[in-house]
Amino acid sequence: MNDGIWDSLDTEKLYAARLFATRMRPYLAAALFALDPVPSRHVPTMAVDRHWRCYVSPAFVDRTPLDELASVWVHEVSHLLRDHHGRGDRLAARDGLDGPGDRLRMNIAADCEINDDAFGDGLPEPDGAVRPSRLRLPEGQLMEEYLPHCAVTGRFAWLDCGSGADGLARPWDLGPDGAHGLSPQERDAVRFRVAEGLRGRGDVPRGWQRWAEEVFHPPQPWRQLLGAAVRTAAAGAGAGNDYTYARPARRGTAVPGVILPSLRRRPPQVCVVVDTSGSVSDAELGTAILEVAAITRAVGGRRDLVSVVPCDAAAPVTFPLCRGEGIPLLGGGGTDLRAGFERALRNAPRPDVVVALTDGQTPWPVRRPPCRTVVGLFRRPRHTRPGEQPPDWATTVAIG
């Protein structure tokens, strides 16, 4: 950047606004002072890139009141702390959202996540700030939950918080080799310092509390959790235990003339009950097929130990996974997984573990099944209705 544009930027006002933001949100101080300001006439207001540079329009600084400018500081650094650029990249890779319109929708959704609790307590709401209420959406959700409900309209066409908000590089970005950017390790260190300052504070918004907990206890990959839950269930007391005379028990020496059998652990039998009701989408049924494969790996790749029960309101048949043909996931009616559990427990041999893959909209057995139970809940953008949560006797893992 040339000296002329630096001369046009009121740095005293810009830095005073950052100091004001720090006083109003002291728990964000480490992040606010980690941002390196870069004057630019190409950005409409202020924007950030993934390398923690903050591009600032000199005209925007001139016309914006100091306390409102402080609010924008907090808004922009929130995009970086919450990794909206990384999350935007993952959404783009998963759903093919590569166009500028798709990235603008991500920016709108990211703003909704931030702005529902960013302002107040000394920080005024900037003009035109995107809040969930403006889109008739509930507060307290994440960017990924808001995104399906965000549409590109003329009133948001001006919005551009930079590549740090959605992951799409901008023409004004200095890139990874530009001056004063933070390395990935430095960015993680800043996030950790902010999260450490947030822990235990009762005067911070719920969204920041949730973020801080995830920094210290990040969500584990759901497929690994499901596999671990199946392995734990299969290894539990009473699962796969059997007696054999092929290897006499060592304690038999204490009983002369009597051969005692030894206890061995036979491979566990696993039955997967798949919810095929009308409320389950084709994509979720595809996820269920992938989970059956993951469950098979969790029991050592033994296809003969895994069976599948498709179930909507009825469960007429069990399919052994060792068959050469595919497993037909038939259904499409109402939902009652009690029939699926009943069918699974009638299998011979009886399963050591029952895994139910479902959206949760089902009645559950009143009594605990006589084996370990794992429930894989398809992740939904909405909350499950009351009364549909799996029972306490099941290990529950969110999948998808």
C-alpha distance (Angstrom), angle and dihedral (degrees) to the residues before:
residue distance angle dihedral
M1 . . .
N2 3.80 . .
D3 3.77 125.2 .
G4 3.81 91.7 -111.5
I5 3.79 94.9 68.1
W6 3.79 90.9 42.5
D7 3.80 88.0 54.6
S8 3.81 89.7 52.4
L9 3.81 92.6 53.7
D10 3.80 116.5 89.0
T11 3.79 94.3 -137.1
E12 3.80 92.7 172.2
K13 3.79 90.8 60.5
L14 3.82 92.5 41.5
Y15 3.81 93.3 52.1
A16 3.79 92.2 42.6
A17 3.80 88.2 55.1
R18 3.81 90.2 51.4
L19 3.79 90.4 51.0
F20 3.81 89.5 49.2
A21 3.83 89.5 50.9
T22 3.80 89.4 51.3
R23 3.79 91.6 52.6
M24 3.81 91.2 49.8
R25 3.83 94.6 43.0
P26 3.82 105.7 25.5
Y27 3.80 91.9 168.0
L28 3.84 88.7 66.5
A29 3.83 94.9 51.5
A30 3.81 96.3 106.0
A31 3.80 91.2 52.3
L32 3.79 96.2 43.2
F33 3.80 92.7 53.1
A34 3.82 91.4 44.4
L35 3.83 89.8 63.7
D36 3.80 113.6 97.1
P37 3.84 112.1 -148.4
V38 3.81 117.9 -136.1
P39 3.83 119.2 -174.8
S40 3.81 114.1 -131.5
R41 3.78 134.3 168.4
H42 3.82 90.3 -157.6
V43 3.80 97.7 70.5
P44 3.82 118.5 79.6
T45 3.81 95.5 -141.6
M46 3.81 121.4 -25.0
A47 3.78 127.2 -29.9
V48 3.80 137.6 176.3
D49 3.79 134.9 -148.2
R50 3.78 127.6 -147.9
H51 3.82 90.3 -99.7
W52 3.82 91.5 65.7
R53 3.79 98.5 -104.3
C54 3.80 116.9 141.8
Y55 3.81 113.7 -148.1
V56 3.79 110.8 -153.4
S57 3.80 131.0 -164.5
P58 3.86 108.9 -137.9
A59 3.81 90.2 -150.3
F60 3.81 90.8 53.2
V61 3.81 91.4 51.8
D62 3.82 90.7 50.2
R63 3.80 95.9 52.4
T64 3.83 99.5 38.3
P65 3.82 122.0 88.4
L66 3.79 113.2 -117.1
D67 3.81 96.8 -114.9
E68 3.81 91.3 48.6
L69 3.80 89.4 48.7
A70 3.80 87.5 54.6
S71 3.81 88.6 55.2
V72 3.81 89.9 54.5
W73 3.82 90.3 51.3
V74 3.81 89.0 55.5
H75 3.79 91.8 45.2
E76 3.81 95.1 51.9
V77 3.79 96.4 45.3
S78 3.81 88.7 49.7
H79 3.81 89.8 63.1
L80 3.79 90.0 57.8
L81 3.78 97.3 43.0
R82 3.79 91.2 51.6
D83 3.81 91.9 48.0
H84 3.80 94.5 -124.9
H85 3.80 90.7 161.5
G86 3.81 92.6 55.4
R87 3.78 92.5 43.8
G88 3.81 89.7 47.8
D89 3.80 90.4 53.4
R90 3.80 91.0 51.1
L91 3.80 91.9 49.6
A92 3.81 90.6 48.7
A93 3.81 91.9 50.8
R94 3.78 93.2 46.3
D95 3.80 99.7 43.5
G96 3.80 103.0 23.3
L97 3.81 93.7 -113.4
D98 3.79 99.5 157.5
G99 3.81 104.7 132.6
P100 3.81 125.8 99.3
G101 3.81 89.4 -112.7
D102 3.80 91.1 54.7
R103 3.79 91.0 49.6
L104 3.79 91.0 48.8
R105 3.80 88.3 54.8
M106 3.81 88.0 52.3
N107 3.80 89.9 51.0
I108 3.81 90.2 51.5
A109 3.82 91.4 47.8
A110 3.82 91.4 47.1
D111 3.81 90.4 50.8
C112 3.80 89.8 52.1
E113 3.80 89.7 54.1
I114 3.80 91.8 51.2
N115 3.78 104.5 35.4
D116 3.80 99.9 53.2
D117 3.81 89.3 81.0
A118 3.83 105.9 9.3
F119 3.79 99.7 95.8
G120 3.77 136.9 58.3
D121 3.80 127.2 55.5
G122 3.79 91.9 81.8
L123 3.81 99.5 -30.9
P124 3.83 115.1 96.7
E125 3.78 121.0 -144.8
P126 3.82 109.9 -104.5
D127 3.78 118.7 -123.2
G128 3.80 111.8 -87.8
A129 3.80 95.3 13.1
V130 3.80 110.7 165.1
R131 3.78 110.9 -122.7
P132 3.82 128.0 173.1
S133 3.81 90.3 -115.6
R134 3.81 90.2 62.1
L135 3.79 87.9 59.5
R136 3.82 93.1 40.7
L137 3.78 91.0 -113.6
P138 3.81 129.4 136.3
E139 3.78 120.0 -100.6
G140 3.78 126.4 -119.8
Q141 3.81 98.8 48.4
L142 3.79 132.0 122.4
M143 3.79 130.9 -108.5
E144 3.81 91.0 -103.4
E145 3.81 90.7 55.4
Y146 3.80 94.6 47.4
L147 3.81 95.8 45.4
P148 3.85 98.9 79.6
H149 3.81 89.1 55.0
C150 3.81 97.3 47.4
A151 3.79 119.3 98.3
V152 3.80 129.7 -174.9
T153 3.81 109.6 -113.4
G154 3.78 134.7 164.1
R155 3.79 93.6 -101.5
F156 3.83 90.6 63.4
A157 3.81 98.6 39.2
W158 3.82 90.9 101.4
L159 3.81 92.9 56.3
D160 3.79 114.2 112.7
C161 3.79 121.1 149.2
G162 3.79 91.0 168.2
S163 3.77 135.6 -115.9
G164 3.80 89.6 -50.1
A165 3.82 88.1 70.2
D166 3.81 100.6 48.5
G167 3.81 109.9 5.1
L168 3.84 98.0 -112.5
A169 3.81 112.0 127.4
R170 3.82 116.4 -121.6
P171 3.82 127.0 -145.9
W172 3.80 90.7 -113.9
D173 3.82 95.0 53.1
L174 3.80 113.8 118.5
G175 3.79 90.6 -148.9
P176 3.81 130.4 -143.8
D177 3.82 93.3 -51.3
G178 3.80 96.1 49.8
A179 3.78 123.0 109.8
H180 3.79 125.1 -80.9
G181 3.79 98.0 8.3
L182 3.80 120.3 144.0
S183 3.79 122.0 -116.9
P184 3.83 118.3 -125.4
Q185 3.80 89.4 -102.8
E186 3.81 92.0 51.7
R187 3.81 91.3 48.9
D188 3.80 90.9 51.8
A189 3.80 90.2 48.5
V190 3.81 91.0 54.0
R191 3.81 92.0 48.9
F192 3.79 90.8 49.5
R193 3.81 92.9 49.8
V194 3.80 91.3 51.1
A195 3.80 92.4 46.0
E196 3.81 90.5 48.4
G197 3.81 89.7 53.8
L198 3.80 91.2 50.1
R199 3.78 97.1 52.5
G200 3.75 114.1 106.8
R201 3.81 95.2 7.6
G202 3.77 114.5 131.6
D203 3.81 96.0 -170.0
V204 3.81 99.6 68.6
P205 3.83 127.1 93.1
R206 3.77 118.5 -91.9
G207 3.80 92.1 -114.7
W208 3.79 91.7 60.7
Q209 3.80 92.0 45.2
R210 3.81 89.8 53.9
W211 3.80 91.1 47.7
A212 3.80 92.9 50.7
E213 3.80 92.0 51.1
E214 3.80 90.7 51.6
V215 3.81 91.0 51.3
F216 3.81 90.1 57.0
H217 3.82 95.8 33.7
P218 3.82 106.9 27.3
P219 3.81 116.5 -166.1
Q220 3.78 110.7 -94.4
P221 3.82 120.5 -128.3
W222 3.78 106.4 -82.8
R223 3.81 95.1 -138.1
Q224 3.79 91.4 55.3
L225 3.80 89.4 47.9
L226 3.80 91.5 51.3
G227 3.79 92.2 48.6
A228 3.79 91.0 47.1
A229 3.80 91.2 49.3
V230 3.81 91.1 52.0
R231 3.81 92.4 47.3
T232 3.80 91.2 47.9
A233 3.79 91.7 48.9
A234 3.79 92.5 47.3
A235 3.81 91.6 49.2
G236 3.80 94.3 50.4
A237 3.76 125.2 113.6
G238 3.79 111.8 -69.8
A239 3.79 94.5 15.7
G240 3.77 112.9 124.1
N241 3.80 96.6 -13.2
D242 3.79 117.0 147.3
Y243 3.80 139.0 154.9
T244 3.79 126.2 -117.8
Y245 3.79 135.6 -176.9
A246 3.83 90.7 -157.2
R247 3.80 87.9 92.0
P248 3.82 112.3 26.3
A249 3.77 117.4 -137.0
R250 3.81 115.6 -97.1
R251 3.78 90.3 -133.9
G252 3.81 87.7 65.3
T253 3.79 89.2 87.7
A254 3.78 86.8 74.4
V255 3.83 90.1 63.1
P256 3.83 107.8 52.2
G257 3.78 114.8 -148.2
V258 3.83 94.0 16.5
I259 3.80 123.9 102.1
L260 3.78 111.0 -149.0
P261 3.82 121.6 -162.6
S262 3.79 120.5 -122.4
L263 3.78 124.3 -127.2
R264 3.77 114.3 -113.9
R265 3.75 133.0 -179.2
R266 3.76 111.5 -122.1
P267 3.80 118.7 -161.4
P268 3.83 110.9 -83.7
Q269 3.78 121.6 -109.0
V270 3.82 113.0 -131.4
C271 3.79 125.5 -165.1
V272 3.81 118.5 -166.7
V273 3.81 116.8 -154.4
V274 3.81 108.5 -158.7
D275 3.81 119.4 -160.2
T276 3.83 105.0 -131.1
S277 3.80 97.0 170.4
G278 3.79 123.9 133.5
S279 3.80 92.2 -98.5
V280 3.82 91.4 64.9
S281 3.81 114.7 85.9
D282 3.80 126.5 -135.6
A283 3.79 88.9 -111.7
E284 3.80 90.5 55.6
L285 3.81 90.8 49.2
G286 3.80 87.0 52.9
T287 3.80 88.3 52.1
A288 3.81 88.9 50.9
I289 3.81 90.7 56.3
L290 3.80 89.9 51.9
E291 3.80 89.8 49.2
V292 3.81 91.7 52.8
A293 3.80 87.6 56.4
A294 3.82 90.5 48.1
I295 3.81 90.6 49.8
T296 3.79 89.6 51.2
R297 3.80 89.6 54.8
A298 3.81 89.2 48.9
V299 3.82 89.9 61.8
G300 3.78 94.1 48.2
G301 3.79 98.9 -86.9
R302 3.82 93.9 -69.4
R303 3.81 103.1 150.0
D304 3.80 90.3 -177.8
L305 3.81 88.9 65.7
V306 3.81 95.3 57.5
S307 3.80 128.2 73.5
V308 3.81 131.2 176.2
V309 3.81 129.9 -141.2
P310 3.83 114.9 -166.4
C311 3.80 108.4 -153.0
D312 3.78 137.7 178.4
A313 3.82 109.8 149.7
A314 3.81 90.6 -30.9
A315 3.79 136.8 33.5
P316 3.81 108.8 -157.0
V317 3.81 100.7 166.3
T318 3.79 145.7 24.1
F319 3.80 120.1 -139.2
P320 3.83 118.4 -151.5
L321 3.77 109.1 -137.4
C322 3.80 91.9 -140.0
R323 3.79 91.1 73.3
G324 3.77 115.3 110.0
E325 3.80 95.2 -128.6
G326 3.78 123.3 73.5
I327 3.79 125.0 -93.9
P328 3.82 109.7 -99.9
L329 3.82 108.4 -139.1
L330 3.79 96.6 -154.5
G331 3.78 124.4 176.5
G332 3.78 136.9 79.3
G333 3.81 100.7 170.7
G334 3.79 131.6 96.7
T335 3.79 125.0 -41.1
D336 3.79 129.4 -106.0
L337 3.78 113.5 143.4
R338 3.79 90.3 -179.2
A339 3.80 85.6 83.9
G340 3.79 89.6 52.5
F341 3.79 92.5 51.2
E342 3.81 90.4 48.2
R343 3.81 91.4 50.4
A344 3.81 92.0 47.1
L345 3.80 93.5 51.0
R346 3.83 90.9 51.1
N347 3.80 91.1 60.0
A348 3.78 118.7 113.7
P349 2.92 114.2 -106.2
R350 3.77 92.9 32.7
P351 3.81 112.3 -123.3
D352 3.78 122.4 -104.8
V353 3.80 90.0 -153.6
V354 3.81 131.5 28.3
V355 3.81 116.9 -160.6
A356 3.82 117.5 -166.3
L357 3.83 117.9 -162.4
T358 3.80 107.9 -165.0
D359 3.79 148.1 134.0
G360 3.81 88.5 -117.1
Q361 3.81 96.7 -115.1
T362 3.78 94.8 124.2
P363 3.79 142.7 92.3
W364 3.80 112.7 -102.1
P365 3.82 129.4 -141.7
V366 3.78 111.4 -85.4
R367 3.78 92.7 -139.8
R368 3.76 127.7 52.8
P369 3.83 110.9 -103.1
P370 3.83 115.1 -114.9
C371 3.82 90.8 -111.5
R372 3.79 139.5 50.7
T373 3.81 115.2 -71.4
V374 3.80 131.1 -155.9
V375 3.83 122.7 -173.6
G376 3.80 120.1 -158.6
L377 3.81 108.7 -161.9
F378 3.79 117.8 -157.8
R379 3.79 106.0 -124.3
R380 3.79 111.4 -115.9
P381 3.84 131.1 -170.7
R382 3.80 89.2 -127.1
H383 3.76 129.4 58.6
T384 3.78 119.1 -99.2
R385 3.77 112.0 -103.6
P386 3.84 117.3 -104.3
G387 3.78 114.0 -85.9
E388 3.81 94.6 31.2
Q389 3.80 99.7 87.8
P390 3.82 113.6 117.3
P391 3.81 114.8 -101.6
D392 3.78 121.7 -94.5
W393 3.81 93.2 -108.3
A394 3.82 91.2 67.7
T395 3.79 126.9 79.5
T396 3.82 103.8 -127.5
V397 3.82 125.7 -153.6
A398 3.82 126.0 177.4
I399 3.80 110.7 -132.6
G400 3.78 133.7 -169.3
